[in-house]
């Protein structure tokens, strides 16, 4: 029975950190391979949107899809949307990176330089009120900015023209460009509308540029509110927790590479504790490994380690988010947690249910309109979302359970 060495602990709980075994995402990787191949061949294909709760591995999957595109010699760029930032400069930086990746394969440097001039014009175009900031900031592109293309100041017009010109560069080298956008639900409504319009134009032209977005479960509603045709414009993939087979693989495969095994009952308890959520799987796996004296790891080892995993999650995963809320917002979430009594989902896992906003107001003895600022602020902070009109739910798995255990 070999010892379990904490130095060789293979598990990696972290924000956006790739786990040692990317289990349960084979279908998504296969779908994206087909998308890349079809787009490169000039076949019509929709851009891709990944949706799901926090902790299910959307960012990890987004980065893995980007690696697939790079391996096919595509130009790629990635941004993380922020609610207080216009999409203009981040998109310019991402497309600059993508075109730089394609430039060595291009036979006509002048055409690349011409696009970079358009890109610079797009990046520098901003409101007159930002003139001082514009003077200090430069996009890092040598050469002059072009005139009359992607520089109107209307983000929708400019983004359509910019994407179209970028796709032309990709067509010249026989590949494509993929723009990856994380936290896409945080984009401003005007930017969402512009992205939808640009993707619509690209799909009509069959141009080799796609957008791959990742966001919270209400991302489809955000896109639909911007453009009614967005429901048909994108391919939506819901990223959920791992099923039992995938969760066992995520734990067992890295352990086997280190010469360590799990008893079946240990895997039973780990799945019960983690609920199959990838972040939780890594957190409980890491704590269990650190506590287990030898292989095979037992159910008793898991139970001994569970309080450490829960304490780590309470501080780093749940607590850090709760601390971002104001007292009024915390009161709102506590009322949500009280009302969101857990019930089993289709797979028998306990889940926090969505809560009608009218019931929250009733529980707090307030009028619904008076709670709108707290609700809107929590949505903006990414702590709750509104999947259906008149209801809200937590964006973090088991967040209601966590709040119900706090004094």
Buried (B, 14 or more C-beta within 10 A) or exposed (E): EEEBEEEBBBBBBEEEEBBBBBBBBEEBBEBBBEBBEBBBEEEEBBBBBBBBBBBBBBBBBBBBBBEBBEEBBBBBBBBBBEEEBBBBBBBBBBBBBBBBBBBEEBEEEEBBBBBBBBBBBBBBBBEEEEEEEBEEEEBEBEEEBBEEBBBBEEBBBBBBBBBBBBBBBBBBBEBBBBBBBBBBBBBBEBBBBBBBBBBBBBBEBBBBBBBBBBBBBBBBBBBBEBBEEBEEBBBBBEBBBBBEEBBBBBBBBBBEEBEBBBBEEBBBBBBBBBBBBBBBBBBBBBBBBBBBEEBBBBBBBBBBBBEBBBEBBBEBBBBEBBEEBEEBBBBBBBBBBBBBEBEEEEEEBEBBBBBBBEBBBBBBEBEBEEBEEBBEBBBEBBBBBBEEEEBBBBBBBBBBBBBBEEE
